[in-house]
């Protein structure tokens, strides 16, 4: 089906796949992934079942923060290709039923951006007010976002003769969104990429984008920063009624709801569920499903026109900042006991399989859970084959190793000498010699085959993306049993967080008369007797069951 034929709310049942062009596939053999290499691998992603690609920054950049220090919002880094190559990726993706969203990183620019160069040259420059300046930094400042790299949010610039604000790294001066011209430039960026065919944006660091507290006294502040976010959403809707804003908002539930636009649902279209992700790891560490269950039930109802994005791992550190100090220590002890596995005293720089010691039962249970939760699943490249991290690289880059296509040198990512690679490959038991696409494509019992099966069932059942969520009460703390209901169809998903087998008695969510129950994975009939359902689970086991009317056609 062509993208243009899909629903306006396509994102409700999408499968999103995040990748970094620089480490996905090197098409010209220079050691750096590129758009041509990506284009050659789109058939693989279509085969996997992906319906939406999320491309990490590919814009021109000095590359001091893996491309998040952008020097031109309207271009393509020449190492990766050009705008023609980008448009070709969009075209091929559309032909294979996939949409493309891109990173919108407008909290800051690179200090090499022409705007900043002009701004620092003169106080009379029209670009001076594109950034946030002070003669002296404030006495009281929040703790830096990257405490191992920065001691202040303010950096003195000799040429400018003032301090500029940078919430992140000093080479990334913050943009001043209280300046109407800056807001107009952001709209221009959004309009440009939409016109080239993108279906939306993953919006970086949304709370920092809207935070105007660093603006000096006497400057005109935005009376309501959320009004600006509503305006940006409205602008996007006018340009493309189907495009989305997928926001990075790692805040508490009440504040997250505010960034959705509350009951109106007129700000962000989607948000990553950082809270449930963090509680998932606490549940895994304890063998107790209750922390995750509580987090899922705490989601604000909000508008029906919004959606949560579920993820197990992303491109940054695995942040645990919303856990208590004691809870965080539990997760560190279970999954990252070495100091080199930890970062900023709040997160881990590991991928899931090594954290779970390669236990295939546990790994598959986690991905089964992710695809059965209410919301839209988001995969980070390589998750589908069980890639690991390279702790020798250090920091966030530990999980941004080259994609492992085969067991050849460099994992089939590049024909360049290994020393020229953009990032070092994953070593050891989770490296390309043991974990790669070519090998798993031939193995019907591989993790790749399993994830492909999960995606197929997810896409074939509208309950997963659209169904109303509820928890089935049962006494075993190691088990999470929940339902997704859409019309007469109900998915019952049951997951065991314990290593020992479990048998649980579940109350049927609806009367079973004139109903039939089938196992989603095997299509086998499950007998129904009485008002309860007995479900047997292996250690780290999982079941997806579908309850339908007896006269249901079974076509999904």
C-alpha positions in Angstrom: 0.0 0.0 0.0 1.3 3.4 -0.9 1.9 5.9 2.0 -0.6 8.3 0.5 -3.4 5.7 0.9 -3.0 5.3 4.6 -5.0 6.9 7.4 -4.3 10.4 8.7 -3.6 8.7 12.0 -1.0 6.3 10.6 1.2 6.8 13.6 -1.3 5.0 15.9 -0.2 1.6 14.5 3.2 2.4 13.1 6.4 0.5 13.7 9.2 3.1 14.0 12.9 2.2 13.4 15.5 4.7 14.5 18.9 4.7 12.7 22.0 6.8 12.4 22.9 7.1 8.8 26.6 7.3 9.7 26.8 3.8 11.1 24.0 2.0 9.2 25.6 1.2 5.8 28.6 2.6 4.0 27.8 2.8 0.3 31.0 4.3 -1.0 33.7 2.6 1.2 35.0 5.6 3.1 34.2 4.2 6.5 31.2 6.4 7.1 27.6 5.4 6.5 25.7 7.4 3.9 22.3 7.9 2.3 23.3 5.7 -0.7 24.1 2.9 1.7 20.8 3.4 3.5 18.9 3.3 0.2 20.4 -0.1 -0.5 19.1 -1.5 2.8 15.5 -0.2 2.7 14.3 -3.6 1.3 15.7 -5.2 4.5 13.7 -2.8 6.6 10.5 -3.4 4.6 11.0 -7.1 5.0 11.3 -6.6 8.7 7.9 -4.8 8.7 9.1 -1.3 9.5 6.5 1.4 8.5 8.4 4.5 9.6 12.1 5.4 9.6 13.4 7.9 12.1 16.7 9.3 10.9 19.1 10.8 13.4 20.8 14.0 12.3 22.3 13.9 8.9 22.7 17.7 8.6 26.0 19.5 8.0 27.9 19.5 11.3 31.4 19.8 12.9 30.4 16.4 14.4 31.5 17.2 18.0 28.2 15.8 19.3 27.5 13.0 16.8 25.7 15.4 14.5 23.5 17.1 17.1 25.7 20.2 16.7 24.1 21.4 13.5 25.7 24.1 11.3 23.0 24.1 8.6 19.4 23.0 9.2 18.5 23.0 5.5 21.3 20.7 4.2 22.9 17.3 4.2 26.4 16.6 5.5 28.5 16.1 2.4 30.1 13.0 3.9 26.6 11.4 3.8 25.4 12.6 0.4 23.3 15.5 -0.8 19.7 16.5 -1.0 19.2 14.4 -4.1 20.3 11.3 -2.2 17.9 12.3 0.6 15.0 12.6 -1.8 15.9 9.2 -3.3 15.7 7.6 0.2 12.2 9.2 0.7 11.1 7.9 -2.7 12.3 4.4 -2.2 10.8 4.3 1.3 7.4 5.4 0.0 7.5 2.8 -2.7 8.0 0.2 0.1 5.2 1.5 2.3 7.5 3.4 4.8 7.4 6.9 6.0 10.4 8.9 7.1 10.7 11.3 10.1 13.8 13.3 10.9 15.3 14.9 14.0 14.3 18.5 14.7 17.1 19.9 16.9 16.3 23.6 17.4 17.1 24.1 21.0 20.6 25.0 19.9 23.0 25.3 16.9 26.6 24.5 16.4 29.0 27.3 17.3 30.0 27.0 13.6 26.6 27.9 12.4 26.6 31.1 10.3 24.0 32.6 12.7 26.3 32.3 15.6 29.3 33.5 13.7 27.4 36.6 12.8 26.0 36.9 16.4 29.4 36.9 18.1 31.0 39.3 15.6 29.0 42.4 16.8 26.4 43.4 19.4 24.7 45.3 16.6 24.4 42.2 14.4 20.8 41.3 13.6 21.7 37.7 14.6 22.9 38.7 18.1 19.5 38.2 19.6 19.2 34.7 17.9 21.1 33.5 21.0 21.0 34.1 24.8 23.7 36.5 26.1 24.7 37.9 29.5 27.5 40.1 30.8 27.8 37.8 33.8 26.4 34.3 34.3 23.7 33.9 36.9 24.9 33.1 40.4 22.5 30.2 40.8 22.4 27.6 38.0 20.9 24.2 37.6 23.2 21.2 37.5 24.7 20.7 34.0 23.0 18.1 31.8 26.4 16.6 31.2 28.3 17.0 34.5 31.3 15.0 33.3 31.8 17.5 30.5 30.5 20.9 31.7 30.5 22.9 35.0 28.2 25.7 33.8 25.4 26.4 31.4 27.3 29.6 30.4 30.4 30.1 28.3 32.4 33.3 27.9 33.1 34.2 24.2 36.2 36.4 23.8 35.1 37.8 20.4 31.6 38.6 21.6 32.7 39.9 25.0 29.8 38.2 26.7 28.6 34.9 28.1 26.3 32.8 26.0 23.9 30.1 27.3 24.3 26.4 26.4 22.2 23.9 28.3 24.1 21.1 26.6 27.7 21.3 25.4 29.6 24.6 25.1 29.9 24.1 21.3 26.1 24.2 21.2 24.8 27.8 22.0 21.1 27.9 22.8 18.7 29.6 20.4 16.5 32.3 21.7 12.9 31.3 20.8 11.6 34.5 22.4 12.9 36.1 19.2 10.2 36.0 16.5 12.8 35.7 13.7 14.1 32.5 15.3 10.6 31.1 15.5 10.1 32.0 11.8 13.4 30.2 10.9 12.3 27.1 12.8 9.0 27.2 10.8 11.0 27.5 7.6 13.1 24.4 8.6 9.9 22.4 9.3 8.3 23.5 6.0 11.4 22.7 4.0 11.7 19.1 5.1 7.9 18.5 4.9 8.0 19.8 1.3 10.8 17.2 0.6 8.5 14.4 1.8 9.1 13.8 5.5 6.2 12.7 7.6 7.2 14.5 10.8 9.8 15.2 13.3 11.3 13.7 16.4 11.7 16.9 18.4 14.8 16.9 20.5 14.8 18.1 24.1 11.4 19.7 24.0 11.3 21.1 27.6 14.6 22.8 27.1 13.3 24.3 23.8 10.4 25.9 25.6 12.4 27.0 28.7 13.0 30.8 28.5 14.4 31.2 32.1 17.9 32.0 30.9 16.7 35.1 29.0 18.1 38.3 30.6 15.9 40.8 32.4 14.4 43.3 30.1 13.9 40.9 27.2 10.4 40.1 26.1 9.6 36.6 27.2 7.0 34.3 25.7 3.9 34.7 27.8 3.0 31.0 27.2 5.8 28.8 25.7 3.2 26.1 25.1 1.3 28.5 22.9 4.4 28.4 20.7 4.3 24.6 20.6 0.6 24.8 19.7 1.5 27.2 16.9 4.3 24.9 15.6 1.8 22.0 15.6 -0.8 24.1 13.8 1.8 25.2 11.2 2.7 21.5 10.6 -0.9 20.5 10.3 -1.5 23.2 7.7 1.5 22.1 5.7 0.7 18.3 6.0 -2.3 17.0 7.8 -0.6 13.7 8.3 2.8 14.8 9.7 3.7 14.3 13.4 5.7 15.8 16.2 7.2 13.0 18.3 8.6 14.7 21.4 11.5 13.8 23.8 9.9 14.8 27.1 11.5 13.1 30.1 9.3 14.7 32.8 6.6 13.6 35.3 3.2 12.5 34.1 1.4 15.9 34.8 4.0 17.8 32.8 4.0 15.2 30.0 0.2 15.7 29.6 0.9 19.5 29.3 3.2 18.9 26.4 0.5 16.8 24.7 -1.8 19.9 25.1 -4.0 18.3 27.8 -7.5 17.3 26.7 -7.1 19.2 23.5 -4.2 17.2 22.2 -3.0 20.1 20.1 0.7 20.2 20.9 2.9 17.1 20.5 1.4 14.2 18.6 3.4 11.6 20.4 5.8 11.3 23.3 8.3 8.7 24.4 7.2 7.0 27.6 10.4 7.5 29.6 8.7 6.7 32.9 7.4 3.3 31.8 10.8 2.5 30.2 12.6 3.1 33.5 10.1 1.2 35.5 10.4 -1.7 33.1 14.1 -2.1 34.0 13.2 -1.9 37.7 10.7 -4.7 37.1 13.3 -6.7 35.3 15.8 -6.2 38.1 13.3 -7.3 40.8 11.4 -10.0 38.8 8.4 -8.0 39.8 5.9 -6.6 37.2 4.3 -4.1 39.6 6.5 -1.1 39.1 5.8 -1.2 35.3 2.1 -1.9 35.9 1.9 1.2 38.1 3.7 3.3 35.6 1.4 2.2 32.7 -1.7 3.0 34.8 -0.3 6.4 35.7 -0.5 7.6 32.0 -2.8 10.5 31.7 -5.9 9.9 29.7 -5.5 13.0 27.6 -6.9 13.3 24.1 -7.7 10.3 21.8 -5.6 12.1 19.2 -2.3 11.5 20.9 -0.1 8.4 21.4 2.7 7.1 23.5 5.9 5.7 21.9 7.2 2.6 23.7 10.9 1.7 23.6 13.3 -0.6 25.3 16.5 1.2 24.2 17.3 4.4 22.4 20.4 6.2 21.0 21.3 8.0 24.2 22.2 6.7 27.6 19.5 4.5 29.2 18.4 7.2 31.6 17.1 6.2 35.1 16.7 9.7 36.4 13.0 9.2 37.3 13.8 6.3 39.7 14.7 6.9 43.3 18.3 6.6 44.3 17.7 3.2 45.8 15.8 2.0 42.8 18.5 3.3 40.5 21.1 1.4 42.6 19.1 -1.8 42.1 19.1 -1.4 38.3 22.8 -0.5 38.3 23.6 -3.6 40.3 21.6 -5.9 38.1 22.5 -4.5 34.6 25.5 -2.2 34.9 27.6 -2.9 38.0 30.9 -1.6 36.5 31.5 2.1 36.5 32.3 2.2 32.8 28.8 0.9 32.2 27.3 4.0 34.0 27.2 7.6 33.0 26.3 10.9 34.7 25.3 8.9 37.8 21.9 8.4 36.2 22.1 6.1 33.2 23.6 3.1 31.5 25.5 2.9 28.2 24.5 -0.7 27.4 22.2 -2.5 25.1 19.5 -5.0 26.3 21.1 -8.4 25.3 24.3 -7.9 27.3 22.4 -6.5 30.2 20.3 -9.7 30.3 23.4 -11.8 29.8 22.2 -13.0 26.4 19.3 -15.0 27.9 17.0 -15.6 24.8 14.0 -16.2 27.0 14.3 -12.9 28.8 15.1 -10.9 25.7 12.1 -12.3 23.8 9.8 -11.7 26.7 10.9 -8.0 26.8 10.2 -7.4 23.1 6.9 -9.4 23.3 6.0 -7.0 26.1 7.0 -3.9 24.2 4.9 -4.8 21.1 1.9 -5.7 23.3 1.8 -2.4 25.3 -0.6 0.3 24.4 1.1 2.7 22.0 3.6 2.7 19.1 6.8 0.5 19.3 10.1 2.1 18.5 13.2 0.0 17.7 16.7 1.3 17.7 18.8 -0.1 14.8 20.3 -3.5 15.6 17.8 -4.4 18.3 16.1 -6.8 16.0 19.3 -9.0 15.9 20.4 -8.5 19.5 23.5 -6.2 19.0 25.6 -5.3 22.0 27.6 -2.3 22.9 31.3 -1.3 22.8 32.2 -0.1 26.3 35.7 0.8 25.1 34.3 3.6 23.1 32.7 5.2 26.2 29.7 7.3 26.8 26.6 7.4 24.5 28.7 6.3 21.6 29.0 2.9 23.2 25.6 1.9 21.7 26.1 3.6 18.4 28.3 1.0 16.8 28.1 0.0 13.1 25.2 -2.1 12.0 26.1 -5.8 11.8 25.1 -7.1 8.4 27.3 -10.2 8.2 30.4 -11.9 9.8 32.9 -10.3 7.4 35.4 -7.6 8.4 33.6 -4.6 9.8 30.4 -6.6 10.1 29.7 -5.9 6.4 29.1 -2.2 7.3 32.0 -0.9 5.2 34.8 -2.1 2.9 37.1 0.6 4.3 40.1 -0.2 6.5 38.9 -0.8 10.1 40.9 2.2 11.3 38.8 4.5 9.1 35.4 3.5 10.5 33.1 6.2 11.9 32.8 4.1 15.1 34.4 0.9 16.2 32.4 -2.3 15.8 31.0 -4.2 18.8 33.5 -6.7 20.1 33.1 -10.1 21.7 30.1 -12.4 21.9 27.6 -9.7 20.7 29.9 -8.6 17.8 29.3 -9.4 14.1 31.0 -12.8 14.2 28.2 -14.0 16.4 25.3 -11.6 15.8 24.5 -10.4 12.3 21.7 -10.1 9.8 22.9 -12.6 7.2 23.1 -15.4 9.7 19.8 -14.7 11.4 17.9 -14.3 8.1 18.6 -18.0 7.4 17.6 -19.1 10.9 13.8 -19.4 11.5 14.4 -19.5 15.3 16.6 -16.4 15.4 15.8 -13.1 17.2 15.3 -11.5 13.9 12.7 -14.0 12.9 11.0 -13.5 16.2 10.9 -9.7 16.0 9.6 -10.0 12.4 6.8 -12.2 13.8 6.0 -9.7 16.5 5.7 -6.9 14.0 3.5 -9.0 11.7 1.0 -9.7 14.5 1.2 -6.2 15.7 0.4 -4.8 12.3 -2.3 -7.3 11.7 -4.2 -6.4 14.9 -5.7 -2.9 15.3 -6.1 -3.6 19.0 -2.4 -3.0 19.6 -2.2 0.5 18.3 -5.8 1.6 19.0 -7.2 -0.6 21.8 -8.2 0.7 25.3 -5.7 -0.5 28.0 -6.6 -2.2 31.2 -4.8 -4.5 33.7 -6.3 -7.8 34.7 -5.9 -8.3 38.5 -4.2 -11.5 39.7 -2.1 -12.2 42.7 1.3 -13.1 41.2 3.6 -10.1 41.4 5.9 -11.6 38.8 3.2 -11.5 36.1 1.8 -8.6 34.1 -1.6 -9.4 32.5 -3.3 -6.6 30.5 -5.9 -6.2 27.9 -6.3 -4.1 24.8 -9.9 -3.7 23.7 -11.3 -2.4 20.4 -14.9 -3.0 19.7 -15.7 -6.7 20.1 -12.1 -7.8 20.0 -9.8 -8.1 23.0 -6.1 -8.9 23.2 -5.1 -10.5 26.5 -1.3 -10.3 26.9 0.5 -12.1 29.8 4.2 -11.8 30.6 6.2 -13.5 33.3 9.1 -11.5 34.8 10.3 -14.6 36.8 12.7 -17.3 35.8 10.3 -20.0 37.2 7.2 -21.2 35.4 3.9 -19.6 36.5 0.2 -20.5 36.2 -2.2 -17.7 36.7 -6.0 -17.4 37.0 -7.3 -14.4 35.1 -10.8 -13.0 35.2 -12.3 -12.8 31.7 -12.7 -9.2 30.7 -16.1 -9.9 29.1 -18.7 -12.7 29.3 -17.4 -15.7 27.3 -20.7 -16.9 25.9 -20.6 -16.7 22.1 -16.9 -15.9 22.2 -13.8 -17.7 21.0 -10.3 -17.5 22.3 -7.2 -18.1 20.1 -3.5 -18.0 20.6 -2.2 -15.1 18.4 1.2 -16.8 17.7 -0.1 -20.3 16.9 -3.7 -19.6 15.9 -4.7 -22.5 18.2 -8.1 -22.5 19.8 -8.0 -22.0 23.6 -11.0 -23.6 25.5 -13.1 -21.3 27.7 -14.9 -22.6 30.8 -16.4 -20.5 33.5 -15.6 -16.9 34.2 -11.8 -17.3 34.6 -9.0 -18.2 32.3 -6.0 -20.3 33.3 -2.8 -19.3 31.6 0.5 -21.3 32.0 3.7 -19.5 31.4 7.3 -20.8 31.1 10.1 -19.0 33.0 10.2 -15.5 31.3 7.2 -16.8 29.2 4.6 -14.7 27.4 1.3 -15.3 25.7 -0.9 -13.2 23.4 -4.5 -14.3 23.3 -7.3 -12.9 21.2 -10.9 -12.9 22.3 -13.5 -12.4 19.6 -17.1 -13.0 18.8 -17.7 -16.5 17.4 -19.0 -15.2 14.1 -15.9 -12.9 13.7 -14.4 -13.5 10.3 -10.9 -13.7 11.7 -9.6 -11.3 9.0 -7.4 -8.6 10.4 
